[in-house]
Amino acid sequence: AQKITQTQPGMFVQEKEAVTLDCTYDTSDPSYGLFWYKQPSSGEMIFLIYQGSYDQQNATEGRYSLNFQKARKSANLVISASQLGDSAMYFCAMREYNDMRFGAGTRLTVKP
Amino acid sequence: DSGVTQTPKHLITATGQRVTLRCSPRSGDLSVYWYQQSLDQGLQFLIQYYNGEERAKGNILERFSAQQFPDLHSELNLSSLELGDSALYFCASSVGGTGPHYGYTFGSGTRLTVV
């Protein structure tokens, strides 16, 4: 069974600084997708970034980048130039064949 | 607006009751997924439907059931409700039924409170 681990229950970052949210995963399937979602206090789930297991380059979407280290089975999310609006829960997720499974999440707080 | 519509947004009901949560997927998406998020916890996969048929099942209680109708909207039925069923229930949709490269689009969720 797939397993996704987010070891940081909470993180703090100063506004305008970069922050890395950790995610490790476990799978024996060579084909999988890795996703990050943001959940602000309002509750909705917002898709941030996707990385395929066969992608050679790290994915980037604006201020978000995914540091994909396949051999270590890690898919860390890097947020550059943090903004107050980045304060939220962040979930790492992996999909193999069927459904997507999520980690426990990391609560990020951006300090002014 | 993500294109996935969930109703109602909030629901308060008593223990022992039955409720129905509704989800309309994004236009063109054939798969619907239901997730449960309890307070300060991650998302637990409940069930998936693809084009009207059940495709995968997760940690869904026997008191819960779901279906997807010909117009592709889906309903999640929760019965004999307990206090522990209080949670945020998400519906998500995707264009494909399987495969690792299809992401999900989430609805805004239904917050269920059982009193």
Boltz contact constraints between the chains, C-beta under 6 A:
constraints:
  - contact:
      token1: [A, 31]
      token2: [B, 100]
      max_distance: 6.0
  - contact:
      token1: [A, 32]
      token2: [B, 100]
      max_distance: 6.0
  - contact:
      token1: [A, 33]
      token2: [B, 100]
      max_distance: 6.0
  - contact:
      token1: [A, 33]
      token2: [B, 101]
      max_distance: 6.0
  - contact:
      token1: [A, 35]
      token2: [B, 103]
      max_distance: 6.0
  - contact:
      token1: [A, 43]
      token2: [B, 109]
      max_distance: 6.0
  - contact:
      token1: [A, 44]
      token2: [B, 108]
      max_distance: 6.0
  - contact:
      token1: [A, 45]
      token2: [B, 106]
      max_distance: 6.0
  - contact:
      token1: [A, 47]
      token2: [B, 103]
      max_distance: 6.0
  - contact:
      token1: [A, 50]
      token2: [B, 103]
      max_distance: 6.0
  - contact:
      token1: [A, 52]
      token2: [B, 101]
      max_distance: 6.0
  - contact:
      token1: [A, 95]
      token2: [B, 100]
      max_distance: 6.0
  - contact:
      token1: [A, 96]
      token2: [B, 100]
      max_distance: 6.0
  - contact:
      token1: [A, 97]
      token2: [B, 98]
      max_distance: 6.0
  - contact:
      token1: [A, 98]
      token2: [B, 56]
      max_distance: 6.0
  - contact:
      token1: [A, 98]
      token2: [B, 98]
      max_distance: 6.0
  - contact:
      token1: [A, 99]
      token2: [B, 45]
      max_distance: 6.0
  - contact:
      token1: [A, 99]
      token2: [B, 48]
      max_distance: 6.0
  - contact:
      token1: [A, 99]
      token2: [B, 56]
      max_distance: 6.0
  - contact:
      token1: [A, 102]
      token2: [B, 42]
      max_distance: 6.0
  - contact:
      token1: [A, 102]
      token2: [B, 43]
      max_distance: 6.0
  - contact:
      token1: [A, 104]
      token2: [B, 42]
      max_distance: 6.0
  - contact:
      token1: [A, 105]
      token2: [B, 42]
      max_distance: 6.0
